[in-house]
Amino acid sequence: MVRSAVRLALFSACLLLAACDKKPGDVTRATLRLRVAADPACQPSETNPYRVSALGDFPTTDRTVGILDPARGTLVFDTFPVDTRAVRVESDEMFGGTRFGFGAADNDLLLLPLSRTCRVSDEALPGLLGAAIARLPNGGMLAIGGAIDDIAQRSVLRLGAGAAHPELLEVNDALFTKRSFASATVTDNFVVVIGGNARSGDAPEDSIEVYNLETERFDRDSLPTMFLREGRSRHGAIALGQGLVLVAGGQGENGLLASSEIVDIENGNVEVDVGSLPSPRRNVSLIALDDGTVLAVGGEVALSTTSYRPVGDVLVFDVQARTYAPLVDGLAFEARVGAAALALPGNRVAHIGGSLASEFVDAVDILHTHGEPHIERAALINPACATGAFCRALRDVRATTLLDGRALVAGVDAQNGSSHLYMLDFNRNTSAEISSTSAVTDVVTLADGTAVVLTREGLFLRRDTLASRYDNPSTLIAGSMDGILLDTPTHWNVAGNSVTALADARIDVPLLRYADVDIELAVEGDADLLLVGEADSDVVSVREDEVGFALCHAARVSGENVVVSRRGDTFAFNGGSGTMSCASSGGLGLYISIAITARAGTALRALRLVRIAH
């Protein structure tokens, strides 16, 4: 007990960060409070020094890294850049955490052990069944509404960024209307809460409530009151950008709905001139791919007023025309009850578990949308059984994509009702059970990389990687899959110091986002470098004799590495015989992600990424 108390006090010490190398008007100071979980199994056992790194749109140098010795108490780092976007703290003991949204105010940073599930609340959490989950930009989370004994709640559970314990908002700060099976969508600086119902069988809500992330309260005065044309619950919802939220399908007052509506927060209205789904359905999954494409996947259609059957069709929503169309005619997932649809890096979608007619399926299917769209079964290997991804049939599946491209999956054993948690690694084609839990109501990955497992008995946190979108990686590929994500391992041969495409294939760097960057690529054969922006994308062609855009390129010396440099909307290409500069389309926005598509026979030996201060 004494050591535990000392440990808690030790790691709650303050770390004062100050960018003092700037002029006085630019100096940023922030107190970072380091916390540990209350769960004794998730507390550090040693008092080792911690490495503290400033993260942002700048390269890593000795001025962006410092060492914190807990025995020294409060420390000051005075060399961190004023535009620090995040701070990461890590130890040799594999403990650490990342704090995003770092600024002048006091900040908590929860230190967690890697790859361990940690309880952060012992009490039953009200209203989590049917609660709407909103992942906040700063790393926090809201769980809004939900039901207890079929009666909806007004409660809002808030887990602050870096917090060691969730809190229930006071009654005056909670929902105005009781809701379960509503949606909560983050757009701009708001969380838009739409629909839901007070109890099963009641008419669903048509009202909309908006939580302001700046004031941390529901905005009941400054925004106009908005209503859907049709009340709905168990619907799909997704942000389209520019304050727009698409709402599709759901349970209506007189049955299932096929209609869609768009809530416009910026203009305070609801757009009803929107195309409909092919059939009325509930629980449709609206998914945004890396390139911004919005898909509507599956759902349940009615057989009677009380029974439903699943559908597996894949539709693409045209944001400009406001209409749906099949991604490819006839392309669909197996129609499985209780499966989860999950967006994966590389413009892919996973369809996990569930039951087909009377047969439960122990499998994961992957939709590939690049090239010729197709669906294939993932060849996941679980060492605990001869066949299958989970060694059991799963129902009521919940899933979330981690920042490094792996998936955390929770589900219920279809035979005995026990709950289980799995880690799926699509790069290595592996599946492994990581813990058994109480009944899981949802799983979500927060912006800082923490995974939250919500159950009816409590709330748990996991951290499986300390990677951040602001990292500065060493050379990637070089015969290793670390830091990259293959579209499917069967498309690549990993050998020696290179990976070779066996078919037309794609590699993604799933986590990192860059503003100004230098990209050096060692490649033998033809490849395309994909620069995916916030609203548009550009393709840099890498050929044996040239590199660049279609109308602006530089000559390449055969076998030489190519360098692509981005500075705002200007790109420079160098293939070993000189540099050519030209402008991009201008639609990429501030940040880009990076992927590579390669033709069969192309060998990739290295990908070097250098973040440039701007």
Buried (B, 14 or more C-beta within 10 A) or exposed (E): EEEEEEBEEBBBBEBEBBBBEEEEEEBBEBBBBBBBBBBEEBBBEEBEBBBBBBBBBBEBEEBBBBEBEBEEEEBEBBBBBBBBBBBBBBBEBBBBBBBBBBEEEEBBBBBBBBEBBBBBBEEEBBBBBBBBBBBBBBBBBBBBBBBBEEEBBBBBBBBBBBBBBBEBBEEEBBBEBBBBBBBBBBBBEBBBBBBBBBEBEBEBBBBBBBBBBEEEBBBEEEBEEBEBEBBBBBBBBBBBEEBBBBBBBBBBEEEBBBBBBBBBBEEEEBBEEBBBBBEBBBBBBBBBBBBBBBBBBBBBBBEEEEEBEBBBBBBBBEBEEBBBEEBBEEBBBBBBBBBBBBBBBBBBBBBBBBBBEEEBBBBBBBBBBBEEBEBEEBBBBBEEEEEBBBBBBBBBBBBBBBBBBBBBBBBBBBEEEEBBBBBBBBBEBBBBBBBEBBBBBBBBBBBBBBBBBBBBBBBBBBBBBBBBBBBBBEBBBBEEBEBBBBBBBBBBEBEEEBBBBEBBBBBBBBBBBBBBBBBBBBBBBBBBBBBBBBEBBBEBBBBBEBBBBEEEBBBBEEEEBBBBBBBEEEBBBBBBEEEBBBEBEEEBEEBBBBBBBBEEEBBBBBBBBBBBEE
